[in-house]
Amino acid sequence: MSAFIWTREMENEMTSLLELADNLSYAAIAERMSLTFEMPISKNACIGKARRMGIPQRNGKPHKPTGRPRKGVGKMVRIDAPILPEISCEGVDPLNGFPLETLTHNQCHFPLARVMDRPPYVYCGAPTYRQTSWCGEHYNRVYTSPRKTFA
């Protein structure tokens, strides 16, 4: 597979070949363009480029969306007020938990937030159970079975 950059000249050539009365297939268009520009151009490269240029399909049906999000396109979320986490640990204030950078190896690394919350995240910070990354309460949440619970 070799990547190449479509030039304006190549796009114009493909558009003119698509508009011919011969109703050329994409394989024939790719073959003609390969000869014209002296480089290998595949049928699928022509189909993809036509789709990105917004050229309608031959059968008149609109293109189906792929269902995948486009790269670099994200939904911006503005949070005006802090979101209180639902998960908390005894003795640790969820708003004033510990940032990850400040935690040591003997402090609980359990996040005090919901899954879809935005940074900055805060963590429990309570003393850890044995030599794990969590306090006793969060150890029991992380390892539900078949391990023994912390008493």
Rosetta silent file (secondary structure, phi, psi, omega in degrees, C-alpha in Angstrom):
SEQUENCE: MSAFIWTREMENEMTSLLELADNLSYAAIAERMSLTFEMPISKNACIGKARRMGIPQRNGKPHKPTGRPRKGVGKMVRIDAPILPEISCEGVDPLNGFPLETLTHNQCHFPLARVMDRPPYVYCGAPTYRQTSWCGEHYNRVYTSPRKTFA
SCORE:     score description
SCORE:     0.000 S_00000001
   1 L     0.000  123.588  178.061    0.000    0.000    0.000 S_00000001
   2 L  -117.361  134.511 -179.644    1.490    3.296   -1.015 S_00000001
   3 L   -94.421  144.066  175.888    0.093    6.604    0.134 S_00000001
   4 L  -143.813  162.531 -179.616   -0.023    9.630   -2.108 S_00000001
   5 L  -101.049  129.189  178.802   -1.495   13.079   -1.928 S_00000001
   6 L   -74.487  123.795  176.128   -4.354   13.924   -4.240 S_00000001
   7 L   -89.738  165.762  178.215   -3.596   17.080   -6.187 S_00000001
   8 H   -61.447  -37.096  179.053   -6.248   19.434   -7.531 S_00000001
   9 H   -62.867  -41.472  178.953   -5.348   18.230  -11.034 S_00000001
  10 H   -65.944  -41.685  178.469   -5.979   14.608  -10.036 S_00000001
  11 H   -61.968  -43.200  179.606   -9.321   15.535   -8.445 S_00000001
  12 H   -64.243  -40.334  178.466  -10.391   17.404  -11.594 S_00000001
  13 H   -62.736  -44.678 -179.905   -9.371   14.459  -13.787 S_00000001
  14 H   -64.722  -42.227  178.850  -11.362   12.022  -11.662 S_00000001
  15 H   -61.030  -42.440 -179.764  -14.412   14.315  -11.685 S_00000001
  16 H   -67.609  -36.625  177.301  -14.251   14.614  -15.476 S_00000001
  17 H   -67.647  -34.472  178.201  -13.920   10.818  -15.861 S_00000001
  18 H   -69.795  -28.599 -176.877  -16.934   10.294  -13.590 S_00000001
  19 L   -87.476   -3.332  178.824  -19.000   12.706  -15.691 S_00000001
  20 L   -63.677  150.636  179.707  -18.303   10.933  -18.987 S_00000001
  21 L   -69.944  -17.658 -179.274  -21.284    9.426  -20.778 S_00000001
  22 L   -67.719  -16.809 -177.331  -19.449    6.053  -20.848 S_00000001
  23 L    53.653   58.523 -177.805  -20.258    5.608  -17.126 S_00000001
  24 L   -64.162  146.317  174.394  -16.815    4.186  -16.411 S_00000001
  25 L   -75.293  163.156  178.434  -16.306    1.882  -13.463 S_00000001
  26 H   -65.664  -30.193  176.346  -13.987    2.971  -10.674 S_00000001
  27 H   -64.168  -42.385  178.697  -11.552    0.249  -11.783 S_00000001
  28 H   -68.239  -38.882  177.801  -11.431    1.796  -15.288 S_00000001
  29 H   -63.211  -43.841  179.271  -11.080    5.295  -13.823 S_00000001
  30 H   -62.387  -40.476  179.494   -8.201    4.116  -11.626 S_00000001
  31 H   -63.810  -45.939  179.969   -6.517    2.482  -14.613 S_00000001
  32 H   -64.993  -40.441  179.929   -6.788    5.635  -16.747 S_00000001
  33 H   -68.242  -35.953  177.279   -5.578    7.862  -13.917 S_00000001
  34 H   -61.253  -41.541  178.389   -2.638    5.533  -13.258 S_00000001
  35 H   -69.399  -40.635 -177.413   -1.576    5.903  -16.896 S_00000001
  36 H   -66.082  -46.258 -174.466   -2.153    9.663  -16.931 S_00000001
  37 H   -97.375    2.437  177.289   -0.246   10.441  -13.727 S_00000001
  38 L    52.028   48.538  175.617    2.279    7.586  -14.076 S_00000001
  39 L  -154.343  150.033 -179.136    1.674    6.233  -10.597 S_00000001
  40 L   -71.514  126.276  176.409   -0.361    3.339   -9.231 S_00000001
  41 L  -129.005  124.608 -176.117   -3.864    4.406   -8.191 S_00000001
  42 L   -87.939  163.542  176.148   -6.262    1.761   -6.949 S_00000001
  43 H   -60.589  -43.427 -178.371   -9.984    1.444   -7.493 S_00000001
  44 H   -66.846  -31.237  175.851  -10.540    1.815   -3.741 S_00000001
  45 H   -64.737  -39.750  178.690   -8.464    5.006   -3.662 S_00000001
  46 H   -68.306  -41.610  178.826  -10.767    6.482   -6.305 S_00000001
  47 H   -63.006  -46.289 -179.905  -13.898    5.356   -4.482 S_00000001
  48 H   -62.007  -42.178 -179.715  -12.651    6.809   -1.184 S_00000001
  49 H   -66.914  -40.532  177.680  -11.679   10.106   -2.772 S_00000001
  50 H   -61.512  -39.326  179.845  -15.035   10.401   -4.546 S_00000001
  51 H   -66.872  -43.574  179.115  -16.769    9.790   -1.264 S_00000001
  52 H   -67.442  -28.452  177.694  -14.675   12.412    0.544 S_00000001
  53 L   -79.092   -8.164  178.510  -15.352   14.900   -2.264 S_00000001
  54 L    83.225   17.439  177.950  -19.085   14.365   -1.748 S_00000001
  55 L   -74.124  126.955 -176.952  -19.722   12.859   -5.168 S_00000001
  56 L   -65.603  155.341  177.949  -22.959   10.838   -4.951 S_00000001
  57 L   -65.480  160.834 -177.895  -22.925    7.092   -5.488 S_00000001
  58 L   -66.037  -32.644 -176.741  -23.776    5.723   -8.914 S_00000001
  59 L   -83.491    2.545  176.889  -27.017    4.120   -7.754 S_00000001
  60 L    84.941   -6.405  179.076  -28.320    7.448   -6.442 S_00000001
  61 L   -80.901  145.122  176.198  -28.340    6.337   -2.810 S_00000001
  62 L   -71.555  156.849  177.898  -26.613    8.588   -0.277 S_00000001
  63 L   -66.460  140.742  175.896  -23.476    7.311    1.433 S_00000001
  64 L   -80.073  136.248  175.067  -24.064    5.473    4.674 S_00000001
  65 L   -67.187  145.417 -176.615  -22.329    7.018    7.666 S_00000001
  66 L   -75.602  -21.088 -178.587  -19.622    4.742    9.026 S_00000001
  67 L    86.940   -7.566  178.449  -20.664    5.221   12.624 S_00000001
  68 L   -94.024  141.578  176.117  -17.094    6.003   13.657 S_00000001
  69 L   -70.954  147.130  178.396  -16.274    9.419   15.057 S_00000001
  70 L   -73.899  146.807  178.781  -13.953   11.519   12.941 S_00000001
  71 L   -66.562  139.142  176.312  -10.458   12.022   14.256 S_00000001
  72 L    80.444   -3.217  179.951   -9.907   15.330   15.966 S_00000001
  73 L  -106.084  108.453 -178.875  -13.607   16.050   16.276 S_00000001
  74 L  -125.423  162.448  179.278  -14.623   16.019   19.906 S_00000001
  75 L   -92.632  123.550  179.483  -17.467   17.348   21.905 S_00000001
  76 L   -83.035  133.015  179.565  -16.465   20.267   24.088 S_00000001
  77 L  -120.889  130.490  177.754  -17.959   20.171   27.556 S_00000001
  78 L  -110.232  126.095  179.729  -18.007   23.160   29.864 S_00000001
  79 L  -112.702  113.276 -178.332  -18.370   22.510   33.543 S_00000001
  80 L   -85.093  -29.274 -178.509  -19.311   25.601   35.536 S_00000001
  81 L  -126.844  149.792  178.805  -19.604   23.900   38.904 S_00000001
  82 L   -64.405  144.298  178.440  -17.680   20.993   40.388 S_00000001
  83 L   -96.438  121.938  179.330  -19.375   17.631   40.071 S_00000001
  84 L   -74.421  127.122  178.128  -19.566   15.775   43.336 S_00000001
  85 L   -68.555  150.566  178.183  -18.419   12.187   42.928 S_00000001
  86 L   -83.398  -25.110 -177.108  -20.795    9.437   43.979 S_00000001
  87 L   -96.759  128.375  177.018  -18.006    7.233   45.318 S_00000001
  88 L  -141.560  164.654 -179.450  -16.317    8.306   48.494 S_00000001
  89 L  -121.454  148.342 -179.060  -14.169    6.807   51.198 S_00000001
  90 L   -58.131  132.753  175.655  -14.487    7.375   54.935 S_00000001
  91 L    81.690    1.088 -179.720  -12.492   10.351   56.101 S_00000001
  92 L  -120.701  123.561  178.049  -11.727   11.670   52.602 S_00000001
  93 L   -78.169  121.940 -176.684  -13.549   14.695   51.211 S_00000001
  94 H   -60.911  -30.500  178.077  -14.358   13.989   47.519 S_00000001
  95 H   -75.139  -29.101 -177.457  -13.794   17.623   46.535 S_00000001
  96 H  -112.968   37.105  175.880  -10.471   17.763   48.321 S_00000001
  97 L   -66.064 -168.686 -176.001   -9.130   14.331   47.436 S_00000001
  98 E  -103.701  131.902  172.343   -5.550   13.894   46.368 S_00000001
  99 L   -66.824  152.214 -176.780   -4.262   14.609   42.857 S_00000001
 100 H   -57.263  -36.436 -176.589   -2.414   11.647   41.347 S_00000001
 101 H   -64.818  -24.665 -175.584    0.922   13.484   41.361 S_00000001
 102 H   -92.898   -9.333 -177.397    0.856   13.835   45.145 S_00000001
 103 L   -73.143  144.493  174.400    0.059   10.193   45.992 S_00000001
 104 L  -105.348  177.014 -176.549    2.758    7.974   47.414 S_00000001
 105 L   -66.208  -19.667 -178.614    3.039    4.197   47.154 S_00000001
 106 L  -105.635   24.558  175.096    1.212    3.686   50.470 S_00000001
 107 E  -119.834  145.338 -177.247   -1.858    5.793   49.619 S_00000001
 108 L   -62.814  130.550 -179.444   -5.044    4.552   47.945 S_00000001
 109 L  -101.826   22.989 -179.033   -5.113    5.210   44.182 S_00000001
 110 L   -79.383  125.836 -178.459   -8.880    4.701   43.785 S_00000001
 111 E   -71.771  136.233  179.036  -10.466    7.549   41.742 S_00000001
 112 L   -98.654   62.870 -177.690  -13.221    9.463   43.502 S_00000001
 113 L  -157.031  165.351  173.813  -15.237   10.183   40.367 S_00000001
 114 L   -80.336  165.702 -174.593  -17.697    8.669   37.946 S_00000001
 115 L   -60.289  -40.564 -173.287  -16.422    7.020   34.796 S_00000001
 116 L   -94.081    8.913  178.688  -17.326    9.861   32.416 S_00000001
 117 L   -66.388  159.487  179.287  -16.111   12.765   34.577 S_00000001
 118 L  -100.049  156.619  177.029  -13.528   15.143   33.185 S_00000001
 119 L   -62.713  161.536    3.440  -10.117   15.930   34.718 S_00000001
 120 L   -80.927  136.223  178.852   -8.731   16.940   37.123 S_00000001
 121 L   -87.737  150.755  173.159   -9.377   13.658   38.919 S_00000001
 122 L  -121.689  154.547 -174.360   -8.882   13.199   42.622 S_00000001
 123 E  -123.683  160.518 -173.310   -8.023    9.982   44.403 S_00000001
 124 L   -56.076  -60.744  178.084   -8.827    8.514   47.814 S_00000001
 125 L    82.830   -0.421  177.330   -5.381    8.816   49.434 S_00000001
 126 L   -68.829  161.431  178.582   -6.259    6.694   52.492 S_00000001
 127 E   -59.294  142.090 -175.560   -3.601    4.264   53.780 S_00000001
 128 L   -78.838  156.695  177.182   -3.345    1.169   51.574 S_00000001
 129 L   -91.163  124.457 -177.018   -4.358   -2.353   52.489 S_00000001
 130 L    52.178 -128.489  178.339   -1.360   -4.708   52.574 S_00000001
 131 L  -119.462   45.801  177.684    0.809   -3.854   49.602 S_00000001
 132 L  -100.807 -174.009  178.343   -1.923   -3.082   47.085 S_00000001
 133 L   -96.323    3.933 -174.705   -2.864    0.218   45.462 S_00000001
 134 L  -129.259  158.072  172.160   -6.119    0.559   47.401 S_00000001
 135 L   -75.601  174.839 -177.197   -7.392    1.031   50.936 S_00000001
 136 H   -58.696  -43.275 -178.896   -9.439   -1.773   52.512 S_00000001
 137 H   -63.636  -45.495 -178.576  -12.800   -0.400   51.360 S_00000001
 138 H   -76.611  -26.745  174.134  -11.715    0.051   47.748 S_00000001
 139 H   -60.567  -42.227  179.369   -9.828   -3.245   47.739 S_00000001
 140 H   -67.794  -29.192  176.814  -13.166   -4.963   48.435 S_00000001
 141 H   -74.976  -37.298 -177.650  -14.776   -3.043   45.540 S_00000001
 142 H   -74.726  -45.906 -179.630  -11.998   -3.918   43.108 S_00000001
 143 L  -107.219   91.711 -175.777  -11.678   -7.593   44.065 S_00000001
 144 L   -81.943  -35.536  178.390  -15.241   -8.761   44.617 S_00000001
 145 L  -162.556  159.476   -3.077  -14.646  -12.519   44.381 S_00000001
 146 L   -89.012   13.602 -178.502  -13.291  -15.116   44.947 S_00000001
 147 L   -68.873  159.286  176.732  -10.833  -13.311   47.236 S_00000001
 148 L   -75.337  151.940  178.962  -11.491  -12.822   50.918 S_00000001
 149 L   -86.901  155.264  178.752  -12.763   -9.439   52.047 S_00000001
 150 L   -78.761  129.781 -177.466  -10.782   -7.099   54.238 S_00000001
 151 L  -100.432    0.000    0.000  -12.078   -7.098   57.793 S_00000001
